[in-house]
Amino acid sequence: MACDLWLVPLVDVLCHSPDNPFAEEIAEYDRALKAAGLPPVPVFGYVPGMVGEVAPVAGFDYTALHLLRRAYLLRRSGLPVTPANELDGDYQQLLEMFESGAQEAHLVWHFDHAGAYVPVDFPRPLVNDALLAGGGPLGSSHGLLRELELVAPALEIDPARPPAPPEPPSRPTRLDEPAGAPPSDGGPFARERHVWRGLHAAATRSLAQGSMIVFG
């Protein structure tokens, strides 16, 4: 199944608009951040040419996302990161074996097709009943970027010189349609690298532009 990543610019003309389609979500995120003693979702003044519109930044399929999460858990746990063509049950075993670590990971502890990452730095995903009833745990763009840099060497990626970001989807993809095939680089971690590139582009742009990352 297909998964799109979107960037939502946290600019005043959108966030302070009565027609803001993300108003309820941002209010819920603010409550969760306040309860954790953190600042609210930042809102920036709109500067033409500096911030963009709500737009997709990357697309991939869920299996590839789970393969990247699997690689991260192996890396975090000090185990060899071995290639896998499909999820054969060991990912679920890793989630059970390292449950506490998984729940502290912004990359892993996140609903597949909902939720968000915000440009506020906090060590582990935020979880409460209201978030779980809606989009799921709230992640930090800073934390996501740190975890992508941690797993990068296991995927033969130099985080100091990241590969170019992938092309964004030409149109929104439906949940029930297959994702477009990622470009194959011939390596054993081609699918994981494709997702890594998309998430890395989203995280770096989230921090540089002051945007929220949402799954679509």
Residue pairs with C-beta under 8 A, 6 or more apart in sequence:
1 61
1 62
1 175
1 176
1 177
1 178
1 179
2 59
2 60
2 61
2 173
2 174
2 175
2 177
2 178
2 179
2 180
3 59
3 60
3 61
3 62
3 65
3 112
3 113
3 173
3 179
3 215
4 56
4 58
4 59
4 169
4 172
4 173
4 215
4 216
5 56
5 57
5 58
5 59
5 198
5 199
5 202
5 213
5 214
5 215
5 216
6 54
6 55
6 56
6 57
6 213
6 214
6 215
6 216
7 52
7 54
7 55
7 56
7 57
7 202
7 205
7 206
7 209
7 211
7 212
7 213
8 14
8 22
8 54
8 116
8 211
8 212
8 213
8 214
9 44
9 51
9 52
9 53
9 54
9 209
9 210
9 211
10 41
10 42
10 43
10 44
10 118
10 119
10 210
10 211
10 212
11 43
11 44
11 45
11 46
11 51
11 210
12 43
12 44
12 45
12 46
13 46
14 20
14 22
14 54
15 22
15 23
15 26
15 41
15 43
16 43
20 26
22 212
22 214
25 116
25 134
25 135
26 41
26 212
28 130
28 131
28 134
29 40
29 41
29 116
29 118
29 138
30 40
30 41
31 130
32 126
32 128
32 130
32 131
32 138
33 39
33 40
33 41
33 118
33 120
33 122
33 126
33 138
34 40
35 128
36 122
36 126
38 120
38 122
39 120
41 118
41 120
41 212
42 118
42 119
42 120
42 210
44 51
44 210
50 209
51 209
51 210
51 211
52 209
52 211
55 168
56 168
56 169
56 172
56 216
57 165
57 168
57 198
57 201
57 202
57 205
57 213
58 165
58 166
58 168
58 169
58 197
58 198
58 199
58 201
58 202
59 166
59 168
59 169
59 173
59 179
59 180
59 198
60 179
60 182
60 191
60 194
60 195
60 198
61 178
61 179
62 112
63 86
63 87
63 191
64 179
64 182
64 191
64 192
64 194
64 195
65 112
65 195
66 87
66 91
67 84
67 87
67 91
67 191
67 192
67 195
68 107
68 151
68 191
68 192
68 195
68 196
68 199
69 91
69 105
69 107
69 108
70 84
70 87
70 90
70 91
70 94
71 81
71 151
71 154
71 155
71 189
71 192
72 105
72 107
72 108
72 147
72 150
72 151
73 91
73 94
73 95
73 98
73 101
73 102
73 105
73 108
74 80
74 81
74 82
74 94
74 154
75 81
75 150
75 151
75 154
76 98
76 101
76 105
76 150
76 151
77 94
77 97
77 98
77 101
81 151
81 154
81 155
83 188
83 189
84 90
94 102
95 102
95 108
102 108
102 109
103 109
103 124
103 125
103 127
104 123
104 124
104 125
105 124
105 125
105 147
106 117
106 124
106 125
106 139
106 140
106 143
106 144
106 147
107 144
107 147
107 148
107 151
107 199
109 124
109 125
109 127
109 137
109 139
110 117
110 125
110 136
110 137
110 139
111 135
111 136
111 137
111 215
112 215
113 175
113 215
114 134
114 135
114 136
114 215
115 131
115 135
115 136
115 137
115 138
115 139
115 214
115 215
116 135
116 138
116 139
116 212
116 213
116 214
116 215
117 138
117 139
117 140
117 141
117 144
117 202
117 203
117 206
117 212
117 213
118 138
118 139
118 140
118 141
118 206
118 212
118 213
119 140
119 141
119 142
119 206
119 207
119 210
119 211
119 212
120 140
120 141
120 142
121 140
121 142
121 143
122 140
122 142
122 143
123 143
124 143
125 137
125 138
125 139
125 140
125 143
126 137
126 138
127 137
127 138
131 137
131 138
139 213
141 202
141 203
141 206
141 207
141 213
142 207
144 199
144 203
144 213
145 200
145 203
145 204
145 207
148 159
148 196
148 199
148 200
148 203
149 159
151 196
152 158
152 159
152 162
152 196
153 159
154 189
155 189
155 192
155 193
155 196
156 187
156 189
156 193
157 163
157 193
157 196
162 197
162 200
163 193
163 197
164 197
165 197
165 198
165 200
165 201
166 182
166 183
166 194
166 197
166 198
166 201
169 180
172 216
173 179
173 180
182 190
182 191
182 194
183 194
184 190
185 193
187 193
202 213
203 213
205 211
206 212
206 213
